[in-house]
Amino acid sequence: MRAEEIRLAAGDVELAVTPGNGCRIGSLRIGGTELLRQGEPYGCFPMVPWCGRTGGGTFLDGAVRHRLPLNAPPHAMHGTGRDTAWRVARADKADAAFTYELGEPWPYPGRVTQLVELTEDSLTLRMGVETYGDSFPAQAGWHPWFNRTLDGDPATSALLDFSPAWQEERGDDHLPTGRRIDPEPGPWDDCFGMPDGVDVTLTWPGRLALKVASPERWVVVYDEQEAAVCVEPQSGPPDGLNTAPRLVTPIEPLETATTWTWRRL
């Protein structure tokens, strides 16, 4: 049974989190207009303890090879957090905190925390990954599904504006090849490098401009579906458990954040 929604509000901005459905943001409404694609798999979910595809569902930690469930064959995709019921640690009018315990099929014990902070013109999400024992590689990020149009009005079709330093060349297996190329025109299901931090603006003409920012240097953009546009800040590239691991240690958790700010047009 899914947990109830946790509802936050600031002015005319309303947000709902569903901790029982992967602690995803199920709704973000500004002035009554829904920004996120609706439906159980959508909204905005945390990707943890890995982001995007892990090639073949395996990764090495030292000399030990670990296997993960192939939930997007032939790969393991988007972590286990989105399929887990999280615990509500705190919920106030405009901010909340959630946790879940890492465990099978992830091979290491630990804890993940997500903080949600809402104001009238911004949303900040923070995530931390801690270990209860040995160090381990991990990733964390977010996968928002923004509606391509607002209120079904085709005149508001979203425009993307960002200036990445490079694009990760994508192989036929949808994993980065390891080669960095000049950014190519969309549509995309691709990872981009932004070494000064993620900075992507979506504009719904005549209605709203929203900036997705993060101190991380990686962002995946997915706009191949008619219904939605995804802008995914994350702590490493797809298959990063194998190619660019970030170690979670007993004295240094993995901590990341993203802030969305918006203005009405």
PASEBA-1860 file (N, C-alpha, C; in nm, 3 decimals):
! residues 265
1> MRAEEIRL> 0.084/-0.120/0.000/0.000/0.000/0.000/0.087/0.123/0.000 ~ 0.059/0.218/-0.087/0.140/0.337/-0.099/0.109/0.435/0.014 ~ 0.214/0.505/0.059/0.194/0.605/0.163/0.116/0.723/0.107 ~ 0.058/0.798/0.195/-0.015/0.917/0.153/0.082/1.022/0.099 ~ 0.026/1.117/0.025/0.105/1.228/-0.024/0.141/1.322/0.090 ~ 0.260/1.378/0.081/0.301/1.487/0.168/0.290/1.614/0.086 ~ 0.208/1.707/0.131/0.181/1.829/0.054/0.250/1.949/0.117 ~ 0.320/2.023/0.033/0.387/2.147/0.074/0.329/2.262/-0.005
9> AAGDVELA> 0.338/2.384/0.051/0.284/2.500/-0.018/0.361/2.625/0.022 ~ 0.372/2.717/-0.074/0.432/2.848/-0.050/0.364/2.946/-0.146 ~ 0.283/3.038/-0.094/0.205/3.125/-0.181/0.110/3.041/-0.264 ~ 0.111/3.065/-0.397/0.024/2.986/-0.484/0.097/2.869/-0.548 ~ 0.210/2.828/-0.488/0.286/2.712/-0.537/0.254/2.593/-0.446 ~ 0.217/2.481/-0.509/0.181/2.361/-0.435/0.263/2.243/-0.487 ~ 0.308/2.160/-0.393/0.392/2.046/-0.428/0.345/1.924/-0.350 ~ 0.348/1.808/-0.414/0.311/1.684/-0.347/0.422/1.582/-0.365
17> VTPGNGCR> 0.464/1.520/-0.254/0.564/1.414/-0.256/0.495/1.283/-0.217 ~ 0.527/1.175/-0.288/0.471/1.044/-0.257/0.582/0.952/-0.207 ~ 0.606/0.950/-0.076/0.717/0.870/-0.022/0.702/0.722/-0.051 ~ 0.578/0.672/-0.062/0.560/0.531/-0.089/0.584/0.492/-0.233 ~ 0.598/0.590/-0.320/0.626/0.566/-0.463/0.761/0.625/-0.499 ~ 0.864/0.578/-0.430/0.999/0.620/-0.462/1.033/0.761/-0.421 ~ 0.956/0.819/-0.329/0.981/0.956/-0.281/0.986/1.055/-0.396 ~ 0.901/1.030/-0.497/0.900/1.120/-0.612/0.807/1.237/-0.586
25> IGSLRIGG> 0.839/1.349/-0.650/0.748/1.462/-0.651/0.641/1.429/-0.754 ~ 0.521/1.407/-0.706/0.413/1.369/-0.795/0.346/1.486/-0.861 ~ 0.363/1.605/-0.803/0.295/1.723/-0.858/0.369/1.848/-0.816 ~ 0.382/1.943/-0.909/0.430/2.078/-0.881/0.342/2.173/-0.959 ~ 0.260/2.248/-0.885/0.164/2.339/-0.948/0.199/2.482/-0.910 ~ 0.208/2.566/-1.012/0.235/2.708/-0.993/0.115/2.785/-1.045 ~ 0.048/2.855/-0.954/-0.072/2.927/-0.994/-0.178/2.836/-1.053 ~ -0.185/2.712/-1.005/-0.284/2.617/-1.053/-0.243/2.538/-1.175
33> TELLRQGE> -0.127/2.568/-1.234/-0.081/2.498/-1.355/0.020/2.390/-1.319 ~ -0.006/2.268/-1.365/0.081/2.154/-1.337/0.202/2.156/-1.429 ~ 0.324/2.146/-1.369/0.448/2.146/-1.447/0.499/2.005/-1.478 ~ 0.459/1.905/-1.400/0.516/1.772/-1.413/0.417/1.676/-1.479 ~ 0.472/1.589/-1.562/0.388/1.486/-1.624/0.327/1.397/-1.516 ~ 0.198/1.372/-1.529/0.127/1.296/-1.429/0.129/1.147/-1.459 ~ 0.118/1.067/-1.354/0.120/0.922/-1.367/0.223/0.862/-1.275 ~ 0.200/0.739/-1.230/0.283/0.676/-1.129/0.431/0.670/-1.165
41> PYGCFPMV> 0.472/0.647/-1.294/0.616/0.640/-1.323/0.682/0.776/-1.341 ~ 0.606/0.886/-1.338/0.658/1.015/-1.383/0.683/1.110/-1.266 ~ 0.636/1.233/-1.274/0.670/1.330/-1.172/0.818/1.363/-1.178 ~ 0.883/1.358/-1.062/1.030/1.377/-1.054/1.081/1.282/-0.947 ~ 1.161/1.181/-0.989/1.206/1.082/-0.892/1.357/1.091/-0.870 ~ 1.401/1.056/-0.748/1.545/1.051/-0.720/1.607/0.928/-0.785 ~ 1.721/0.950/-0.848/1.801/0.839/-0.902/1.915/0.813/-0.804 ~ 1.912/0.696/-0.741/2.009/0.662/-0.637/1.995/0.512/-0.609
49> PWCGRTGG> 2.103/0.439/-0.583/2.243/0.480/-0.572/2.320/0.478/-0.704 ~ 2.249/0.479/-0.817/2.315/0.506/-0.945/2.217/0.579/-1.035 ~ 2.272/0.641/-1.141/2.193/0.723/-1.233/2.201/0.666/-1.374 ~ 2.090/0.671/-1.445/2.089/0.623/-1.582/2.120/0.475/-1.589 ~ 2.182/0.434/-1.698/2.209/0.292/-1.722/2.345/0.249/-1.665 ~ 2.345/0.136/-1.595/2.469/0.069/-1.558/2.486/-0.049/-1.652 ~ 2.593/-0.045/-1.731/2.610/-0.138/-1.842/2.608/-0.284/-1.800 ~ 2.517/-0.361/-1.861/2.507/-0.503/-1.832/2.461/-0.534/-1.692
57> GTFLDGAV> 2.423/-0.429/-1.616/2.380/-0.450/-1.478/2.492/-0.493/-1.386 ~ 2.619/-0.462/-1.422/2.730/-0.502/-1.335/2.824/-0.383/-1.313 ~ 2.891/-0.384/-1.198/2.995/-0.284/-1.174/3.101/-0.346/-1.084 ~ 3.222/-0.294/-1.097/3.335/-0.341/-1.018/3.359/-0.248/-0.900 ~ 3.385/-0.308/-0.784/3.434/-0.234/-0.669/3.562/-0.303/-0.626 ~ 3.676/-0.244/-0.664/3.801/-0.314/-0.648/3.803/-0.436/-0.739 ~ 3.824/-0.553/-0.683/3.827/-0.676/-0.763/3.693/-0.749/-0.761 ~ 3.594/-0.691/-0.692/3.465/-0.760/-0.675/3.366/-0.706/-0.778
65> RHRLPLNA> 3.307/-0.797/-0.854/3.204/-0.758/-0.951/3.066/-0.783/-0.890 ~ 2.984/-0.679/-0.890/2.849/-0.689/-0.836/2.748/-0.688/-0.950 ~ 2.638/-0.758/-0.930/2.533/-0.767/-1.031/2.405/-0.703/-0.978 ~ 2.339/-0.627/-1.066/2.216/-0.558/-1.034/2.104/-0.611/-1.122 ~ 1.979/-0.600/-1.080/1.868/-0.647/-1.163/1.860/-0.569/-1.294 ~ 1.834/-0.641/-1.402/1.825/-0.580/-1.535/1.682/-0.529/-1.555 ~ 1.654/-0.410/-1.498/1.518/-0.356/-1.510/1.497/-0.281/-1.641 ~ 1.603/-0.265/-1.721/1.593/-0.209/-1.856/1.691/-0.288/-1.943
73> PPHAMHGT> 1.663/-0.416/-1.966/1.758/-0.507/-2.033/1.816/-0.444/-2.160 ~ 1.948/-0.456/-2.179/2.043/-0.539/-2.102/2.109/-0.464/-1.986 ~ 2.048/-0.354/-1.940/2.112/-0.271/-1.839/2.027/-0.261/-1.712 ~ 2.089/-0.213/-1.606/2.019/-0.174/-1.483/2.006/-0.022/-1.486 ~ 1.886/0.030/-1.459/1.859/0.170/-1.487/1.804/0.245/-1.365 ~ 1.860/0.362/-1.339/1.803/0.465/-1.251/1.803/0.431/-1.102 ~ 1.872/0.326/-1.060/1.883/0.300/-0.917/1.763/0.227/-0.859 ~ 1.768/0.208/-0.726/1.661/0.139/-0.655/1.570/0.233/-0.578
81> GRDTAWRV> 1.612/0.357/-0.560/1.534/0.451/-0.478/1.396/0.477/-0.532 ~ 1.380/0.478/-0.664/1.250/0.510/-0.723/1.148/0.398/-0.704 ~ 1.196/0.277/-0.667/1.108/0.162/-0.647/1.091/0.127/-0.500 ~ 1.131/0.219/-0.412/1.136/0.191/-0.269/1.039/0.283/-0.195 ~ 0.981/0.234/-0.088/0.902/0.319/0.002/0.998/0.387/0.100 ~ 0.993/0.520/0.103/1.078/0.599/0.191/1.002/0.633/0.319 ~ 1.077/0.663/0.424/1.018/0.702/0.552/1.013/0.854/0.562 ~ 0.905/0.907/0.614/0.892/1.051/0.637/0.962/1.084/0.768
89> ARADKADA> 1.073/1.157/0.760/1.145/1.196/0.881/1.093/1.326/0.938 ~ 1.045/1.415/0.850/0.992/1.545/0.893/0.907/1.602/0.782 ~ 0.798/1.668/0.816/0.715/1.734/0.716/0.652/1.857/0.779 ~ 0.692/1.975/0.729/0.636/2.101/0.772/0.559/2.164/0.656 ~ 0.523/2.290/0.670/0.440/2.354/0.568/0.510/2.361/0.432 ~ 0.640/2.393/0.432/0.709/2.415/0.305/0.839/2.338/0.292 ~ 0.867/2.245/0.385/0.986/2.162/0.371/0.963/2.027/0.437 ~ 1.038/1.929/0.390/1.021/1.793/0.441/1.151/1.716/0.422
97> AFTYELGE> 1.164/1.608/0.497/1.282/1.521/0.490/1.237/1.376/0.486 ~ 1.308/1.294/0.405/1.271/1.155/0.384/1.398/1.070/0.385 ~ 1.387/0.945/0.427/1.502/0.855/0.428/1.460/0.715/0.382 ~ 1.559/0.639/0.334/1.537/0.494/0.318/1.670/0.423/0.338 ~ 1.658/0.297/0.378/1.775/0.216/0.408/1.817/0.139/0.283 ~ 1.944/0.153/0.247/1.997/0.077/0.135/2.006/-0.071/0.172 ~ 1.972/-0.155/0.076/1.979/-0.299/0.097/1.957/-0.370/-0.035 ~ 1.936/-0.500/-0.030/1.919/-0.578/-0.153/1.816/-0.514/-0.246
105> PWPYPGRV> 1.850/-0.509/-0.376/1.961/-0.574/-0.445/2.092/-0.493/-0.443 ~ 2.094/-0.377/-0.377/2.220/-0.303/-0.363/2.307/-0.376/-0.262 ~ 2.435/-0.397/-0.291/2.515/-0.487/-0.208/2.572/-0.425/-0.081 ~ 2.543/-0.298/-0.052/2.605/-0.233/0.063/2.497/-0.172/0.153 ~ 2.516/-0.181/0.285/2.421/-0.116/0.376/2.452/0.034/0.387 ~ 2.346/0.111/0.402/2.363/0.254/0.416/2.228/0.323/0.422 ~ 2.231/0.454/0.415/2.108/0.532/0.423/2.111/0.643/0.319 ~ 1.994/0.668/0.260/1.976/0.780/0.168/1.877/0.879/0.229
113> TQLVELTE> 1.908/1.006/0.221/1.822/1.112/0.272/1.790/1.208/0.159 ~ 1.665/1.248/0.148/1.625/1.352/0.054/1.553/1.463/0.130 ~ 1.598/1.587/0.106/1.536/1.705/0.164/1.466/1.784/0.055 ~ 1.348/1.835/0.085/1.267/1.911/-0.010/1.235/2.045/0.053 ~ 1.270/2.154/-0.014/1.248/2.289/0.039/1.180/2.374/-0.068 ~ 1.062/2.427/-0.038/0.981/2.501/-0.134/0.966/2.646/-0.092 ~ 0.980/2.739/-0.189/0.945/2.879/-0.167/0.851/2.921/-0.280 ~ 0.812/3.048/-0.281/0.721/3.096/-0.383/0.784/3.100/-0.522
121> DSLTLRMG> 0.917/3.100/-0.529/0.981/3.106/-0.660/1.094/3.005/-0.678 ~ 1.100/2.903/-0.592/1.207/2.804/-0.608/1.173/2.673/-0.537 ~ 1.239/2.568/-0.584/1.236/2.437/-0.520/1.379/2.387/-0.512 ~ 1.422/2.351/-0.391/1.556/2.294/-0.372/1.542/2.151/-0.322 ~ 1.613/2.062/-0.390/1.619/1.920/-0.353/1.763/1.887/-0.316 ~ 1.780/1.821/-0.204/1.913/1.778/-0.161/1.908/1.628/-0.133 ~ 2.018/1.563/-0.163/2.025/1.419/-0.138/2.161/1.383/-0.080 ~ 2.159/1.291/0.015/2.283/1.241/0.074/2.281/1.090/0.080
129> VETYGDSF> 2.397/1.029/0.055/2.412/0.883/0.062/2.522/0.854/0.163 ~ 2.488/0.777/0.267/2.582/0.742/0.373/2.604/0.591/0.375 ~ 2.721/0.549/0.423/2.748/0.407/0.442/2.743/0.372/0.590 ~ 2.699/0.250/0.619/2.703/0.199/0.756/2.827/0.114/0.780 ~ 2.907/0.095/0.674/3.023/0.008/0.689/3.131/0.044/0.590 ~ 3.155/-0.045/0.493/3.260/-0.025/0.396/3.227/0.089/0.301 ~ 3.331/0.146/0.242/3.312/0.244/0.135/3.256/0.176/0.012 ~ 3.183/0.251/-0.068/3.129/0.195/-0.193/3.108/0.307/-0.294
137> PAQAGWHP> 3.110/0.272/-0.425/3.082/0.371/-0.529/2.931/0.395/-0.537 ~ 2.893/0.517/-0.572/2.751/0.548/-0.584/2.733/0.671/-0.672 ~ 2.610/0.695/-0.710/2.570/0.815/-0.781/2.436/0.859/-0.725 ~ 2.403/0.986/-0.749/2.272/1.038/-0.709/2.234/1.151/-0.804 ~ 2.105/1.164/-0.829/2.055/1.271/-0.915/1.903/1.267/-0.918 ~ 1.845/1.344/-1.010/1.700/1.353/-1.019/1.655/1.342/-1.164 ~ 1.535/1.286/-1.181/1.479/1.263/-1.313/1.340/1.328/-1.320 ~ 1.335/1.459/-1.348/1.204/1.523/-1.362/1.147/1.504/-1.502
145> WFNRTLDG> 1.017/1.483/-1.508/0.942/1.479/-1.633/0.860/1.608/-1.642 ~ 0.913/1.709/-1.709/0.839/1.834/-1.725/0.741/1.822/-1.841 ~ 0.619/1.869/-1.820/0.523/1.872/-1.929/0.577/1.955/-2.045 ~ 0.563/1.902/-2.166/0.610/1.979/-2.281/0.525/2.103/-2.303 ~ 0.396/2.092/-2.280/0.308/2.208/-2.290/0.237/2.227/-2.157 ~ 0.190/2.348/-2.133/0.118/2.378/-2.010/-0.032/2.385/-2.040 ~ -0.109/2.317/-1.959/-0.256/2.314/-1.973/-0.297/2.268/-2.113 ~ -0.210/2.187/-2.179/-0.244/2.133/-2.309/-0.242/2.234/-2.422
153> DPATSALL> -0.186/2.353/-2.398/-0.183/2.458/-2.501/-0.060/2.440/-2.589 ~ -0.073/2.403/-2.717/0.043/2.380/-2.803/0.131/2.504/-2.821 ~ 0.075/2.623/-2.799/0.154/2.745/-2.813/0.258/2.758/-2.702 ~ 0.246/2.677/-2.598/0.341/2.686/-2.487/0.449/2.578/-2.495 ~ 0.468/2.514/-2.609/0.565/2.405/-2.620/0.702/2.447/-2.569 ~ 0.759/2.370/-2.477/0.879/2.410/-2.404/1.000/2.423/-2.495 ~ 1.081/2.527/-2.469/1.207/2.550/-2.537/1.320/2.528/-2.438 ~ 1.427/2.464/-2.483/1.543/2.437/-2.399/1.657/2.531/-2.434
161> DFSPAWQE> 1.725/2.583/-2.331/1.840/2.670/-2.352/1.950/2.626/-2.255 ~ 2.063/2.577/-2.310/2.178/2.543/-2.227/2.301/2.540/-2.316 ~ 2.418/2.555/-2.255/2.544/2.565/-2.329/2.647/2.469/-2.270 ~ 2.634/2.340/-2.300/2.729/2.243/-2.245/2.866/2.257/-2.309 ~ 2.967/2.215/-2.233/3.103/2.216/-2.286/3.128/2.098/-2.378 ~ 3.057/1.989/-2.357/3.072/1.871/-2.443/2.948/1.784/-2.430 ~ 2.941/1.689/-2.522/2.839/1.585/-2.518/2.911/1.451/-2.510 ~ 2.860/1.362/-2.426/2.916/1.227/-2.421/2.867/1.151/-2.543
169> ERGDDHLP> 2.960/1.106/-2.627/2.918/1.026/-2.741/2.844/0.902/-2.691 ~ 2.730/0.875/-2.754/2.646/0.763/-2.712/2.662/0.648/-2.810 ~ 2.691/0.529/-2.756/2.706/0.412/-2.840/2.572/0.349/-2.873 ~ 2.575/0.246/-2.955/2.452/0.176/-2.992/2.385/0.111/-2.871 ~ 2.462/0.088/-2.765/2.406/0.030/-2.643/2.352/0.136/-2.548 ~ 2.348/0.262/-2.593/2.298/0.377/-2.516/2.390/0.416/-2.402 ~ 2.509/0.362/-2.395/2.607/0.401/-2.294/2.710/0.495/-2.356 ~ 2.767/0.585/-2.277/2.875/0.668/-2.330/2.993/0.583/-2.375
177> TGRRIDPE> 3.052/0.622/-2.488/3.166/0.548/-2.541/3.296/0.586/-2.471 ~ 3.294/0.697/-2.397/3.415/0.750/-2.337/3.474/0.864/-2.416 ~ 3.415/0.893/-2.533/3.465/1.003/-2.616/3.374/1.124/-2.600 ~ 3.436/1.240/-2.581/3.360/1.365/-2.571/3.356/1.431/-2.707 ~ 3.236/1.474/-2.746/3.218/1.535/-2.878/3.152/1.672/-2.861 ~ 3.157/1.751/-2.969/3.085/1.878/-2.966/2.935/1.851/-2.957 ~ 2.863/1.934/-2.881/2.718/1.911/-2.867/2.649/1.910/-3.004 ~ 2.562/1.811/-3.021/2.487/1.795/-3.145/2.343/1.837/-3.125
185> PGPWDDCF> 2.272/1.868/-3.235/2.132/1.907/-3.223/2.047/1.790/-3.172 ~ 1.936/1.826/-3.104/1.843/1.725/-3.055/1.757/1.671/-3.168 ~ 1.661/1.583/-3.136/1.624/1.542/-3.000/1.731/1.456/-2.935 ~ 1.728/1.454/-2.800/1.835/1.391/-2.724/1.784/1.284/-2.629 ~ 1.869/1.187/-2.609/1.869/1.101/-2.491/2.016/1.088/-2.456 ~ 2.074/1.200/-2.411/2.219/1.214/-2.408/2.266/1.285/-2.282 ~ 2.392/1.258/-2.249/2.457/1.319/-2.133/2.551/1.430/-2.179 ~ 2.547/1.541/-2.107/2.629/1.657/-2.140/2.714/1.697/-2.020
193> GMPDGVDV> 2.829/1.755/-2.050/2.917/1.805/-1.945/2.906/1.955/-1.930 ~ 2.887/2.000/-1.806/2.881/2.143/-1.774/2.973/2.165/-1.654 ~ 3.105/2.183/-1.677/3.202/2.183/-1.568/3.183/2.294/-1.466 ~ 3.112/2.400/-1.502/3.086/2.507/-1.407/2.954/2.489/-1.333 ~ 2.892/2.373/-1.351/2.765/2.344/-1.286/2.651/2.341/-1.386 ~ 2.553/2.257/-1.358/2.437/2.244/-1.445/2.357/2.374/-1.446 ~ 2.321/2.419/-1.566/2.246/2.543/-1.583/2.164/2.530/-1.711 ~ 2.038/2.489/-1.696/1.950/2.463/-1.810/1.819/2.538/-1.786
201> TLTWPGRL> 1.772/2.611/-1.887/1.646/2.684/-1.874/1.542/2.626/-1.969 ~ 1.424/2.596/-1.915/1.307/2.560/-1.995/1.214/2.680/-1.997 ~ 1.169/2.715/-2.116/1.075/2.827/-2.129/0.949/2.777/-2.198 ~ 0.838/2.798/-2.132/0.707/2.776/-2.192/0.658/2.913/-2.239 ~ 0.665/2.941/-2.370/0.644/3.078/-2.420/0.515/3.141/-2.367 ~ 0.532/3.264/-2.320/0.419/3.340/-2.271/0.371/3.302/-2.133 ~ 0.432/3.197/-2.073/0.381/3.149/-1.945/0.486/3.148/-1.834 ~ 0.598/3.077/-1.857/0.689/3.052/-1.746/0.827/3.019/-1.798
209> ALKVASPE> 0.930/3.065/-1.726/1.068/3.022/-1.750/1.118/2.957/-1.621 ~ 1.178/2.838/-1.633/1.226/2.763/-1.517/1.370/2.722/-1.541 ~ 1.457/2.753/-1.444/1.598/2.716/-1.454/1.628/2.599/-1.361 ~ 1.690/2.495/-1.417/1.739/2.382/-1.340/1.889/2.403/-1.319 ~ 1.929/2.417/-1.194/2.070/2.441/-1.161/2.118/2.336/-1.062 ~ 2.248/2.308/-1.067/2.309/2.214/-0.974/2.459/2.237/-0.974 ~ 2.526/2.216/-0.861/2.673/2.224/-0.861/2.738/2.107/-0.935 ~ 2.660/2.002/-0.969/2.717/1.890/-1.042/2.752/1.931/-1.184
217> RWVVVYDE> 2.836/1.850/-1.249/2.884/1.885/-1.383/2.822/1.800/-1.493 ~ 2.726/1.715/-1.457/2.666/1.625/-1.554/2.515/1.648/-1.560 ~ 2.461/1.647/-1.682/2.316/1.655/-1.699/2.277/1.569/-1.818 ~ 2.173/1.490/-1.799/2.114/1.414/-1.909/1.988/1.487/-1.954 ~ 1.975/1.505/-2.085/1.855/1.566/-2.143/1.786/1.460/-2.229 ~ 1.657/1.441/-2.200/1.577/1.344/-2.274/1.450/1.416/-2.321 ~ 1.441/1.434/-2.453/1.323/1.503/-2.508/1.267/1.431/-2.630 ~ 1.280/1.298/-2.630/1.234/1.220/-2.745/1.086/1.184/-2.738
225> QEAAVCVE> 1.021/1.215/-2.626/0.878/1.189/-2.615/0.798/1.317/-2.637 ~ 0.682/1.302/-2.695/0.599/1.419/-2.725/0.544/1.484/-2.599 ~ 0.523/1.406/-2.494/0.452/1.457/-2.377/0.540/1.534/-2.280 ~ 0.671/1.510/-2.282/0.753/1.563/-2.172/0.895/1.592/-2.216 ~ 0.963/1.672/-2.133/1.105/1.702/-2.149/1.172/1.674/-2.014 ~ 1.281/1.598/-2.015/1.352/1.563/-1.892/1.488/1.630/-1.889 ~ 1.519/1.695/-1.776/1.649/1.759/-1.754/1.700/1.703/-1.621 ~ 1.805/1.620/-1.627/1.841/1.534/-1.514/1.982/1.565/-1.462
233> PQSGPPDG> 1.994/1.652/-1.362/2.127/1.675/-1.302/2.168/1.554/-1.220 ~ 2.295/1.514/-1.233/2.339/1.394/-1.162/2.489/1.402/-1.134 ~ 2.531/1.319/-1.037/2.668/1.329/-0.987/2.770/1.258/-1.074 ~ 2.726/1.195/-1.183/2.817/1.130/-1.275/2.743/1.093/-1.401 ~ 2.815/1.051/-1.503/2.751/1.015/-1.630/2.684/0.878/-1.622 ~ 2.601/0.843/-1.720/2.551/0.705/-1.727/2.667/0.606/-1.726 ~ 2.646/0.493/-1.661/2.748/0.390/-1.640/2.861/0.441/-1.552 ~ 2.832/0.546/-1.475/2.936/0.607/-1.394/2.987/0.520/-1.280
241> LNTAPRLV> 2.909/0.419/-1.237/2.964/0.327/-1.137/3.088/0.258/-1.188 ~ 3.096/0.243/-1.322/3.213/0.178/-1.382/3.318/0.277/-1.432 ~ 3.274/0.396/-1.476/3.368/0.486/-1.544/3.408/0.608/-1.463 ~ 3.324/0.652/-1.370/3.355/0.773/-1.292/3.296/0.761/-1.152 ~ 3.337/0.656/-1.077/3.273/0.632/-0.946/3.305/0.741/-0.845 ~ 3.204/0.776/-0.765/3.221/0.862/-0.648/3.211/0.773/-0.525 ~ 3.314/0.772/-0.443/3.315/0.684/-0.327/3.240/0.747/-0.210 ~ 3.151/0.667/-0.152/3.088/0.701/-0.025/3.171/0.633/0.084
249> TPIEPLET> 3.225/0.711/0.176/3.310/0.656/0.280/3.249/0.685/0.417 ~ 3.298/0.619/0.522/3.243/0.644/0.655/3.257/0.789/0.700 ~ 3.353/0.862/0.644/3.370/1.002/0.686/3.327/1.102/0.579 ~ 3.291/1.054/0.460/3.252/1.145/0.353/3.133/1.087/0.275 ~ 3.012/1.131/0.307/2.896/1.087/0.230/2.896/1.150/0.091 ~ 2.817/1.095/0.002/2.792/1.160/-0.127/2.677/1.258/-0.104 ~ 2.699/1.385/-0.132/2.596/1.486/-0.114/2.579/1.564/-0.244 ~ 2.456/1.587/-0.284/2.428/1.659/-0.406/2.300/1.740/-0.389
257> ATTWTWRR> 2.276/1.831/-0.484/2.158/1.918/-0.474/2.122/1.972/-0.611 ~ 1.998/2.011/-0.624/1.952/2.085/-0.741/1.851/2.189/-0.696 ~ 1.851/2.303/-0.762/1.753/2.408/-0.735/1.685/2.447/-0.864 ~ 1.552/2.450/-0.861/1.473/2.501/-0.972/1.420/2.638/-0.931 ~ 1.443/2.735/-1.015/1.387/2.868/-0.993/1.301/2.905/-1.114 ~ 1.195/2.981/-1.090/1.105/3.013/-1.201/1.060/3.158/-1.193 ~ 1.022/3.207/-1.310/0.960/3.341/-1.318/0.848/3.334/-1.420 ~ 0.746/3.410/-1.393/0.630/3.412/-1.480/0.648/3.513/-1.591
265> L> 0.605/3.480/-1.710/0.626/3.565/-1.828/0.499/3.641/-1.862
END
